[in-house]
Amino acid sequence: MPDAEVRVSLPQRHFGETARTDLWWLQPLVVFLGLSGFIVYSTWAAFQGAHYTYQGYLSPFYSPEIFGNSRHSWFGPWPLWWPGWLPYSPAFLILWAPGGFRLTCYYYRGAYYKSFWAAPLSCTVGKPFKKYRGEAKLPLILQNVHRYFLYLALLFLVFLSIDVYHAMWFETPEGVVQFGIGVGTIVLLINVILLGGYTFGCHSLRHLIGGKKDCVSKSFGGGKPYDCVSCLNRKHMLFAWMSLFWVGFTDFYVRMCSMGVFTDWRII
Amino acid sequence: MATATFKIWRGDASGGEYRDYTAEFDQGMVVLDVLHHIQAEQAGDLAIRWNCKAGKCGSCSAEINGKPRLMCMTRMSTLPVDEPITIQPMQTFPIIRDLVTDVSSNFKMKRSIKKFKPRPPDTEDGAWLMDQQDVERVQEFRKCIECFLCQDVCHVLREHHMHDEFIGPRHLVYAAALEMHPLDTEDRVADLKKLHGAGYCNITKCCTKVCPEHITITDNAIIPLKERIADEFYDPVTKLFRIFQPKKK
């Protein structure tokens, strides 16, 4: 601010120093445990490379299955050119995209900066470090790539919707494929709905669909799509957590059915 | 009548300490009421800045039990009185005396933002035409009472004292009100990135939580500005499309 330089001299607080008397540490702790739990489970599930399909169900961690041995595979078995020393799993080709979308998401950024980096741990609580670069410089300036992950996330919604359709077709012991709806179909459908609620409430989408214009009313659809995205955006945190939990549960459900632990009840 | 103990910070720029005061309060009283009682009966020299007592002037900002709040809008019934209630001045600004801080840095920050520059009137009688939806978007930002609680809670200013590199949430709201205004023709995006440090905000939403006017500062002002900065500086595809778009007149 060259024409209005501001100089303020104040003491630096110590890490954790605060006058707050409430349970300020509880929320960052819950976020830390929730995100850590998901990262551990999803990493473990990705490395398994097995039990990710059952009947027409395909785990969202493995969708779309680009290479693989199931009936969902786009290009057949795993390619021979894949280096033998590298572990392989169809999930490795997939998880970076939704993972990148969540990693660069405005909601999650604020949440994990607090819970994992203590930047700050909670509002008005002293920080552990003195220097700060924020998202103005490398590496966090790369968070601006979020909109590109959004494009991929929208594409993944299409794949996951197709998976719901595939989850409506079951093979009988005689080898006949017939229409049906199982509990797994509903689980996969809820997964798409929650992921849709999360993706369509994205801040970048809100900007791209009309927010970037000063006259939103003159944007695409007369501003109605902007209003819809804004409506979902107000519940972005809720959808972020519900979709995170449900995508993990969907993988767990398909895995348990595939391993024979769960019985997939047919509704129709 | 109930009784509460207050730990009130007393001092000036050279230093100070917390002093205990015990005061009675009645149903419906706010913290400022009790402090006025203490000022009248126990500490006549206690410095407090206040004006409207209605949450509209933004003068009585302070930190109550470590949370930035307006003293006139914090009811005693919402505070635990089984332990002392800590009252301290805003920690982001230099202290003048007791609970009064020097917030003049904010006015310097505000002056650095390019002013409103409307397009020519739409009609011959000098009127402008605007859609209600466009007006409502920026109307939210005009609710700001400049209490500077959001500046106080922002860790970039509070912990790192980057007042000369980052204008803070209050002024990002002000910039958003101008930048998103349907009549405005000025371009502030480059300034927001280079001079005003919008990139320093890491979206912890503390400013939104403390706003007494319930302005959704982070989601409706700061993030949309960050997205406009991304359009102009970090998104090669959008930049390519912008070449073919008409510029603001």
Interface residues (C-beta under 8 A of the other chain):
Chain A: M1 P2 D3 A4 E5 V6 R7 V8 S9 L10 Q12 R13 T18 A19 R20 T21 D22 Y106 Y107 R109 G110 Y113 K114 A119 P120 C123 T124 G126 K127 K130 K131 Y132 G134 E135 A136 K137 L140 I141 N144 V145 H146 R147 H203 S204 R206 H207 G211 K212 D214 C215 V216 S217 K218 G223 D227 N233 R234 H236
Chain B: E63 N65 G66 K67 P68 P80 E83 T86 Q88 Q91 T92 F93 P94 S105 K108 M109 R111 S112 D131 Q132 Q133 D134 R137 V153 H155 V156 R158 E159 H160 H161 M162 H163 D164 F166 I167 E179 M180 H181 P182 D184 L195 H196 G197 A198 G199 Y200 C201 N202 I203 T204 K205 C206 K209 V210 T218 D219 I223 P224 K226 E227 R228 I229 A230 D231 F233 Y234 D235
